[in-house]
Amino acid sequence: MMPGIMMPEFALLWMTIGILLCLALMATLVWLFVRWLNHQKAPTMQPQDSYQMYEQGYRPQQRTPETYQEGGQQYPYPQAQYEQPQAQYPEEVPLQQ
């Protein structure tokens, strides 16, 4: 065997190691890039502000009732009060065999 020639098994081993190292390097670069993007987009909110927002809780905006004008005066529309539907179902008749 000549000293300068590598055996095919070693070439395959080194190619596999090289591919794995390249994949690990690419994954690391993508991870660092995503962290950098998230850091750029992160809001800079003061902790006290976030606590006050949490303390207030969710409050939907209050809607003013819609009004109509009649005779120079404003009147609110009546609130819709829907009745529950009352369905008449036929009685079950036992099957006769």
C-alpha positions as CSV (number, residue, x, y, z in Angstrom):
1,M,0.0,0.0,0.0
2,M,1.3,3.4,-0.9
3,P,1.5,6.0,1.9
4,G,-0.2,8.9,-0.1
5,I,-3.3,7.0,-1.1
6,M,-6.3,6.8,1.2
7,M,-8.4,3.7,1.4
8,P,-12.1,4.2,0.2
9,E,-13.4,3.4,3.7
10,F,-11.6,6.4,5.2
11,A,-12.7,8.7,2.4
12,L,-16.3,7.8,3.1
13,L,-15.8,8.3,6.8
14,W,-14.3,11.8,6.3
15,M,-17.0,12.8,3.9
16,T,-19.7,11.8,6.4
17,I,-18.0,13.7,9.2
18,G,-17.6,16.7,6.9
19,I,-21.2,16.7,5.9
20,L,-22.3,16.4,9.6
21,L,-20.1,19.3,10.5
22,C,-21.4,21.5,7.7
23,L,-25.0,20.7,8.7
24,A,-24.2,21.5,12.4
25,L,-22.6,24.8,11.3
26,M,-25.6,25.7,9.1
27,A,-28.1,24.9,11.9
28,T,-26.1,27.0,14.3
29,L,-26.0,30.0,11.9
30,V,-29.8,29.7,11.3
31,W,-30.4,29.5,15.1
32,L,-28.3,32.6,15.7
33,F,-30.0,34.5,12.9
34,V,-33.5,33.7,14.2
35,R,-32.5,34.8,17.8
36,W,-31.1,38.0,16.3
37,L,-34.4,38.7,14.4
38,N,-36.5,38.0,17.5
39,H,-34.3,40.3,19.5
40,Q,-34.8,43.1,16.9
41,K,-38.6,42.7,16.9
42,A,-39.1,42.3,20.7
43,P,-41.0,45.3,22.2
44,T,-39.2,47.3,24.8
45,M,-41.9,47.5,27.4
46,Q,-41.1,48.5,31.0
47,P,-41.9,45.8,33.6
48,Q,-44.1,48.2,35.5
49,D,-46.2,48.9,32.4
50,S,-46.7,45.2,31.7
51,Y,-47.8,44.6,35.3
52,Q,-50.3,47.4,35.1
53,M,-51.7,46.0,31.9
54,Y,-52.0,42.6,33.5
55,E,-53.6,44.1,36.6
56,Q,-56.2,45.9,34.5
57,G,-57.2,42.7,32.6
58,Y,-59.1,42.5,29.4
59,R,-61.7,45.2,29.0
60,P,-63.5,45.3,25.7
61,Q,-64.3,48.7,24.4
62,Q,-67.7,50.0,25.5
63,R,-70.0,50.6,22.6
64,T,-72.4,53.4,22.8
65,P,-75.9,52.3,21.9
66,E,-77.1,53.2,18.4
67,T,-79.7,55.9,18.4
68,Y,-82.1,57.3,15.9
69,Q,-83.6,60.8,15.7
70,E,-87.3,61.5,15.7
71,G,-88.9,64.8,16.2
72,G,-85.7,66.5,17.1
73,Q,-84.9,64.0,19.9
74,Q,-82.4,61.1,20.1
75,Y,-83.8,57.7,21.0
76,P,-81.8,54.5,21.5
77,Y,-82.9,51.5,19.5
78,P,-84.6,48.8,21.7
79,Q,-82.4,46.0,22.8
80,A,-83.2,42.8,21.0
81,Q,-84.4,40.1,23.3
82,Y,-84.7,36.9,21.5
83,E,-86.9,34.1,22.6
84,Q,-85.6,30.6,22.7
85,P,-87.2,28.6,19.9
86,Q,-89.9,26.2,21.1
87,A,-90.0,23.2,18.8
88,Q,-92.9,20.8,18.9
89,Y,-91.5,17.3,18.5
90,P,-93.8,14.3,17.8
91,E,-94.1,11.7,20.5
92,E,-92.2,8.6,20.1
93,V,-94.3,5.7,19.2
94,P,-92.9,2.3,20.2
95,L,-92.3,-0.1,17.3
96,Q,-94.7,-2.9,17.1
97,Q,-93.3,-6.2,15.9
